[in-house]
Amino acid sequence: MGQPTPARTARTDRDWWRSAVIYQVYVRSFADGDGDGTGDLAGVRARLPYLAELGVDALWFNPWYLSPMKDGGYDVADYRAVDPAFGTLAEAEKLISEARELGIRTIVDIVPNHVSDQHPWFRAALAAGPGSPERELFHFRPGRGADGELPPNDWPSQFVGSTEPVWTRLPDGDWYLHLFTPEQPDLNWAHPAVRQEHEDILGFWFERGVAGVRIDSAALLAKDPELPDLATRPEPHPFVDRDELHDIYRSWRAVADAYDGVFVGEVWLPDPERFARYLRPDELHTAFNFSFLSCPWDAGRLRAAIDSTLAEHAPVGAPATWVLCNHDVTRTVTRYGREDTGFDFATKAFGTPTDLALGARRARAAALLSLALPGAVYLYQGEELGLPEAEIPVDRIQDPMYFRSHGVDPGRDGCRVPLPWVADAPYAGFGSREEPWLPQPADWTSYAVDRQQQNAYSMLSLYRKAIATRPVFGDGPLAWLPAPEGVLAFSRAQGVICVVNLAAVPSELPAHSRLLLGSGPLDDAGRLPQDTAAWLLA
């Protein structure tokens, strides 16, 4: 398997984010410090040594703000308060500080497209009535039809598979827009108060020591002021990737630059040129790479996804980001163990057959592939444990995607099940007193951290070795090497090579002086088996 190089020291330069390993923390499911069944900041603080030993450079936290939790915290009622289920603002400040002492930076999540229906602004808008200034902060409109009984337009829900309307009618006759759930009213970004409020929120968290901000649904904020039907006004799109967004993000960039802060945007766009506009030097620093995340386990398609990603970023000088899974996506071990190894929200279904052993072998190889690529890597919690997607009993599902699809989409709860820490402890060490908010599968203890720490060949051990070894690749570009069909091989700086065999037969390794790390053992002839990756020193 090879031996790792010594663990990295914390990055201190301003460009740390260009090649960072960033760990995504879904607080509700990470660790339960007070035993009430819900993960919290106390649990994260207690596990900071684990994260430091893993070797990550930063933590990205999904929303920890005050929220009714109608959409997993993405329905925010107060951006300046931590939800009591997670802790307090003072505890968040301690977490940011304690992580930084360990060389780990903090990135928080901002959800600018919408707020909770419990947000003070929306409650004031409901109370003020039609035509009021309070309603101008949102998108309130009269309905169509003889009595205003029809929604103002034909826009579709942003929950794939949902047939529910994006407009809700109030008793006073007005309708309000919500691209997601009715509990998440969309803000009107043409209103100066909305822009000023969010710039103030950015400053609030930068003042508390965060290093960066992840922007949820970053391409959806701006809306065509006429709110036209999509069927009659397809171009430019009335609410996706509108040109007005770039002025918003230039203003945000000025706030971030005052604190040496960084942005990562959630930008799902098929047009590479349009995507790259968000990464110009005066806008966002980075954006998530969804083409790589959704790509099937296929050598040709993976290479094409890597090439297109690097090509998209090159004109604006921004680093690529690589991610295999997140809090919305089927876990890698499960996805790679299925006949269809890609990811598409529209194809999610209950009861999909899965070969977990095959998926785990491919996930190990994919870990080395992603960590060898130039740019930053995002690691979703539990991926380093090789957790599969959990099957959630129907009566325990909480995700609104399931309900708004009328039970067709199994939802995202399966990748959000609380982590297993200690095999022999109650609830696998996630918490001590109450059952976790989502049920853990019966075999969850087999993935527990304490067991994997004792196994040099576990998924956790592989990730620790890979993150520690990763600096040998340096900051140089990627150069593809000749390789048999079905094999990916490329070099980076300092003569380090990554080889991934997706072919059905073992592959000879390129000439090298040393095996640095492998996702699995070589065969008896020293060849790289199918679904295995290796890092080599030339």
ABEGO torsion letter per residue (X at the ends): XEBBBBBBBBBABAAAAAABBBBBBBAAAABBAAGAGBBBAAAAAAAAAAAAAAGBABBBBBBABBBAGABGGABBABAABBBAAAEBAAAAAAAAAAAAAAGBBBBBBBBAABBBAABAAAAAAAAAEBGBAAAAABBBBBBBEAAGABBABABBBABBGBABBABBBBAAGBBBBBABBAABBBBBAABAAAAAAAAAAAAAAAAAGBABBBBBGAAAABBBAAGBBAAABAOBBAABGBAAAAAAAAAAAAAAAAAGBBBBBBBBBABAAAAAAAABAABBABBBBAAAAABBBBAAAAAAAAAAAAAAAAAAGBBBBBBABBAABBBAAAAAABABABBBAAABBBGBBBBAAAAAAAAAAAAAAAAABBEBBBBBBGAAAGBBBBBBBAAABABAAAAAAGGABAEAAAAABBBBABAABBGGGABAABBBABBBBAAAAAABAAAAAABAABAAAAAAAAAAAAAAAEABBBBBBBBBBGBBBBBBBGGBBBBBBABABBBBBBBBABBABBABBBBAAGBBBBGBBBBBBX
